[in-house]
Amino acid sequence: MHALVHGRVQGVNFRRFVERHADALGLTGYVRNLASGRQVEVYAEGSKSDLDILIEHLYIGPPRAIVEKVDITWSEAKGGYTRFGVKY
């Protein structure tokens, strides 16, 4: 699953928020800020039900975030990650 989260999502601990939830769900992949300053990219692999739960969290975000929209793209898992982490 690839997601682009738009809004006030940088400088509000969004990456850590996503990492914490993805870890709890046993997902692999990454989260990172994009240069636009108003987007966070999430790439996650795991079961469809766990990915759906993560997506629910993306729409909410941490307390100071304002999520305007989330663009989701589905694809086959590549198996290239052993854990979930923050990319800088």
Buried (B, 14 or more C-beta within 10 A) or exposed (E): BEBBBBBBBBEBBBBEBBBBBBEEBEBBBBBBBBEEEBBBBBBBBBEEEBBEBBBEBBEEBBEEBEBEEBEBEEEEBEEEBEEBBEEE
